[in-house]
Amino acid sequence: MSEMNVREARDEDVLVSGTCLIAPGDHHMMVVKKGAGYQVRLLKTPPVHHCRPAVDILFRSASTAAGLHTVAVLLTGMGSDGARGLQAIKQSGGCSLAQDEASCIIYGMPRAAMELGVVDQSVHLQAIPKAIIETLKKISA
């Protein structure tokens, strides 16, 4: 339940404020620069970390498209998907948050990113929205 419009992404969707796009099953999702904004690209390339969609694909594309304007959040999950993508975001000057161990069902993905040293802030699940807003305020200042 959200005040935002939440739906599966379609290829070439333009990112707009107030809409949350989720990668459809069996498709990687990328973000690319399109004029002054950003656009979604869906791919059927091979799985990464045995996953399609893979978070690393999305995060790496965001690091390329938005660089230091990127704020990424890595949530609970098994394996290491997302850690290398967060590394790319950090290398491009972006910010990274990860769900803390106490609120994760499976701490695998956030743990891999923490061990790689690419998480700016580890946050309890309930505090993530506030942490996102605070991070956006900092990078907008």
C-alpha positions, 0 to 999 in steps of 0.5 A, spaced: 500 500 500 502 506 497 501 513 495 505 512 489 503 508 483 506 502 483 506 497 477 511 493 473 515 496 468 514 496 460 520 497 455 522 504 454 517 507 460 520 514 462 521 515 469 516 520 473 516 522 480 510 519 484 511 512 480 515 506 482 517 501 477 518 494 478 522 489 474 517 484 470 519 477 472 524 474 467 527 481 465 533 485 467 531 492 468 536 498 466 535 505 467 538 509 461 539 517 460 534 520 455 534 527 454 533 531 461 530 524 464 531 517 464 528 511 461 527 504 462 530 498 458 528 491 459 533 485 457 532 478 456 540 477 457 542 471 461 541 471 468 546 474 473 547 470 479 542 465 477 537 471 477 533 475 472 532 480 474 538 481 477 539 487 482 546 488 479 544 490 472 539 495 475 544 498 479 550 498 474 546 502 469 543 507 474 551 508 476 552 510 469 546 514 467 545 518 474 552 517 477 552 522 483 545 523 483 543 515 484 541 513 491 540 505 491 537 501 497 539 494 497 534 489 501 533 482 504 535 477 499 539 470 498 546 471 495 550 477 493 546 480 487 546 487 488 553 488 492 557 489 485 552 494 483 552 498 489 560 498 488 559 501 481 554 506 484 559 508 490 565 509 484 560 514 480 559 518 487 552 515 488 549 513 495 547 507 498 543 504 503 542 497 505 537 493 510 540 492 517 541 485 519 536 485 525 530 487 520 532 482 514 529 475 513 535 473 509 541 478 510 545 475 504 545 481 499 546 486 504 551 482 508 555 481 501 555 489 500 557 491 507 563 486 507 565 489 500 565 496 504 560 499 499 554 501 504 553 508 506 548 506 511 545 500 514 538 501 516 532 498 519 526 496 514 521 501 517 526 507 517 528 506 510 523 511 507 526 516 512 533 515 510 532 515 503 528 522 504 534 525 508 539 522 503 536 525 497 536 532 501 543 531 502 545 530 495 540 536 493 543 541 497 
